[in-house]
Amino acid sequence: MKRSWILSLCLPAAAIAQESPTSPGTVANEASPPAPAGMVEVNRIAATVNGLPITAKEVGAMLSPMIGQLMAEFPRQGPEFERRLMENRDKILDELIDRQLIMAEFKKMESKGANLPDSVVDREIDRQVQTLYNGDSEKFRQELTKVQMGMGSYRTLTREKLIVQAMRGEKFKDAPPPLPAEVRKEYAEAKDTLRDISKDSITYRKIFLPRLDPSNPLATPETQLTLAEALAEEIRNGADFSELAIKHSQDAFADAGGLQEDVPRPDLSPEFAAILFDAELRKVLGPLQDAAGYTIAKVDSIKKGPAPPFSEVKKLMEQRVRAKKTSARYDAWIGDLRKKALIDIKMK
């Protein structure tokens, strides 16, 4: 199967962190699943915009959280894994190309005093750590290390992202003001994504099979995955989850039928949490893969953290309404910038 060079560049060392028998939700120390073949130079150029490079590191840093979740969802990878990976990668590259174009416009304004305070960048990075990594700053830094990007480079990427947002607001500040009803509607639609996810908790059942079974010297990662797939299929066909967990699961919760109650989201790895908290209730998930083995899960209930009050995010909601009202004009503006630019996409 054809592999993308960006995939081999930024695969996480562990797709999802598996709970240990004595400490649920902690990261396992076992070796990672082997990465796909096709490693390349980390300084490879993904594209150039008017001669300025967009590097594999930049694409990889933004893609890394998505790869972790995809590897967890698709232990055998395959066509759907590849399709979704390439779809996300191409979206990120398009975003970085647009960013490069808009940054060129911003540089024209810097001579007139335009700037972005460092404190704004700090707040945005803190928000990303909370949203993408469950508030785990160490996990965030580990992911940067995996794509060989320093914190300084990531700050630059984040600063440019914020400048793009500010430039959009400046470019279309003459947009019709949002109506109160429009702002309230936007809040109703967006508040779930704005909630404090560190306060989320979940009750779910799981069956865990290690990649290597100490009690069965003939077991291999392949045979364990095959067994996990068979168990998941049995449950989907009506088998009792609890009974199979008691019989097959190899963790501290097996005797309880795999039941884990009110687990705080930060106790799960970001990738595993993203899958579970987005799942349909009582739908069989998996097998999911991590460095330690394979997990079959079924979510019983979710308690979501609180959303910020309307008063705290009113201005943000107004900005979002304005952005929607000006999206056609914005797309036309970006299209014009692209027509005038020399863009060479080297990533295929």
N, C-alpha and C positions, 0 to 999 in steps of 0.2 A: 504494500500500500504506500502511496506517495506521502511523504511527510513534509510539512512546512518547516523551513529553517527557523522561523520564529518560534515554533513549538519547541524544538530541541534547545533553543537558547534559553527559554525562561520557564521550563517546567519546574514547579515547586518540588522540593524534596519529599514532601508528604502531602497527598491530596487532602486528606482530612485527618484530624488527630483523634486517635481512638482512646477511649477511657481505659485506664488500667483497672484490674479487679478491685484494688483498694482505694483508688482515687478517681472517681468518675469525672470524665471530661478533660483529663490531663493529656498532654501530648506524649505519645509513645516514642521510645528511643530507637526502635528497630530500624534497620536499613530501609531505604525507599525502594519502591518498585523501579525496575530499570527504565530509563528514559528511552524514547524512540531514537533510532539512529539518525545520523545526519547533522552532527554538531558542526558549527561554523564559527568563524571569527566573531568575537563579541562586538567589534567595531564596524560591522557591516552596515552599509547605508541602505535604508529602506526607500528613500526618495530624496530628490532635491527640488527645492523651490527657489527659482531665480539663482541657482548656484549654491544655495545654503542647504546643508544636509539635515535630514531627519534620520536618526540612527535607530538601529535595532534595539538599543537599550531603551530609548524613549518609548517605542512601541511595546516592548516587553514589560516595562514597569507598569504601564496602564493595563496590559492584558493579563498580568500574572494572577490577580484574584479570580478572574474568570476561568483561567486554565485549571486552577485548583478545584473549582467546583465541577468543571466538565470531566476531569479525571476521576473525581469521586462518583459521578453519575454514570460514567461509561467505562467500567473496568477493562473492557475489551476494545475500547476506543471505537473504531469502525466508522462507517460513512456518516452517521448522524453527528458523531463527535467531530469529525473533520469539517462537516458543513457548518456547524455552529461556531467552531473555532475560527474558520476562515471569515465567516460573517462578522464576528466581533473584531477580528484583526483588521478587516477592511474598513469597518466603521471608525476604528481608532486612527488608522492612517489618514482617512479623509478628514477627521477632526484635527489631526496634527498639521495637515496641509493648510486647512483653513486658518488654523492658528498662526502659522508662519506668515500667511498673507496679511492677516489683521495686525500682527506685531509690526510688520513693515509700515503699516499705516500709523500705528501708535508711535513709532520712532519719530515720525514727522511732528508729533504733538509734544514729544519730550522737550524739544528746544523751547517750547512755550510754557514749560513748568509742569507738565503732566507727570504724575508719579503714583505709585501704589505703596502705601505704608507696609513695613514688614509685619506689623501686628495683624494685618488683614490676612496675610499669607499664613501666619501661625495659626490663626483661628480655622482657616480652611483645612490645613493639614490635620489639626486636631479632630475636625469633623469627619474627615476621611478615615482616620484611625478608628473612630467610634463606629462608623457605618460599615466599613469594609472588613475591619479586623476585630470587632467586638471590644474596642478599647484597648487591645493588646498591642502596645507600642513596640514590644520586643518582636512580636510576630511581624509587624509592619517592617521593622528594620531587617529582619531575616529575609523577607521577600525582596527588599531592595538589594540585599547582598546577592541573592540568587541570580538577579539580572545584572549584577555588577554595576549598580548605580549608587553613587554616594548621595547623602542627604542634601548636599549643595545642589546637585543636578536635579533632584526631585523638587526642591524648593523653586528652582528656576521654572520647571514644568508647571508647577502649581501657580506661580506668579503669572505666567503667560496665560493660563486658563482664566484666571480672574480678570486679567486685562482684557481678554476677549469679551467677557461678560460686560465689563464696564464700557468697552467700545461700542458694543451693540446698544446699550442703553443711551449712550451719547449720540450715536448715529440717528437713533429714532426717538429722541426725546420729545419730538413734536407729535407723537402718536396720541390719538384720542384718550383722554383720561379714563381709567377703568371705573365702571359704575359699582356702587356698593354691592349690588346683588351679584355682579360678576366676581368680585373679590371673595365674597362669602362662598360662592360656588366653588371657586378654585381651592379655598381652604378645605371645604368638605371633601374634595377629591384628593387633596394632597396630604392631609394631616396624618394619615397612616404612615406615609413614607417619612414624615418629619418627627415621628415619635422617638422617645428615648429607648432605643432597642436594648441598651444595657439592662433595662428593667424587665425585659421579656423573660418568660419562663415557659416550660413545656413539659407535658406528661406524654410519654411515648413508650412503646415496647420495642425491644431489639433482640436480634439473634446475632451473635458475633462468632465468626470462625477465623482463627489465626491463619496467617499465610503458611506457617509450618506448624503442624500438630505434634507436640512432644510425645503424645500417647500413641501416635501412628507414624513410625519411621518411613512408611511408604508414601505418606502424604506430601504433595508438592503444592505450590501456589496454584497451579492449573487445576489439580484435582479438588482443592478447597474451593476455588471459584466455581467449578462445575457443581459441587455439592450445594453451595450457596444459591446458585441459580435454580437448582432443583427444589430446594426448600421454599424459595420465594414463589415458585410456580405452584407448589402444593398449597400454600396459604391462599394464593389467588383463586385456587379451585375449591376452597372451602375448608381446608385443614385448619385445625385449631392452633393459633399462633403460640399460645402459652405452652401447650404440650410439646410442640417442636422446640421451643426455647429451652424447656427443662431437659429435653433429650439431647439437644445438639449444641446449644450455646456454651461458649467457654469464657465466661466472665463472671463477676460477682453477683450478677442479677439473674442468672439462669434459674435458680431455685424459685424465684418470684415470677416465673414465666416471662422473664425479660422486662418486667415493668420498672420504669424509672419515673418518679413523680416529681413535678415542680422543679425541674432542672433549670437553673438560671442560664440564660443564653451565653454569658461569658465563660461558663464551664465547658462549652463545646467549642470545637475549632470553628473559625469563621466559615469555612467551606461547608462543613457538616451542618452548622446552624442555618446557613442560607437555604440549604435543601429542605431541612425539616420545617422551618418556619414558613416556607412558601408552599408546603405540601397540602394537599387536600386531606381532610380528616379521615382517618381509618383507611386510607389508601396504602397498599403495600409498596414500600420503596426499596429499591435495590435489586441485587446486591450493590452496595456502595463500597468503594475501595479506599483504603488508606494505607499507610506504611506498615501497619501491623496486621491487616487482614481484611475481611469482608463483613459488612453489616447489612442485615435486613431490618427494616424499621417500619413501624406503623404509628402514626401520631393519634393520640386520644384527645388531647385538648391543648390549647394555646392561650396563655395569658399575655397580652401585649402591654408594653410599657406605655406611659402616658404621652399623649401628643401635646405639643406646646400650646398654650392658650392663644386664641386668635389675636389678641392685642400684641403679643410678642412677635408674630410673624406677618402682621398686616402689610408692612412695607414690602416684604418678600413676595407676598401673594399679589400685590399690586404690580410688582415688576414682572411676575410670571404672566399676568393678564396682558400687560403691555407687549411682552415678547410674543405672545400668541397673536395679538392683533397686528403685529408688524412682521410676522414670519415670512409672508410672501415678499415683502420689500427687502427683508434681510437676505433671503435666498437669491433674489435678483442681484443684490449688491455683491454677494460672494461670487455669484456666477460671473459677474463683470470682472472682478479681481482675478478670477481663474483664467478668463479669456486673455487677459493682458500679461499673465505670468508664464514663465517657462517652467513647466512641471514635468519631472522625469521620475516615474514610479519604477523602481528597480526590483521591488519585492513582488514576486509572482506566486 
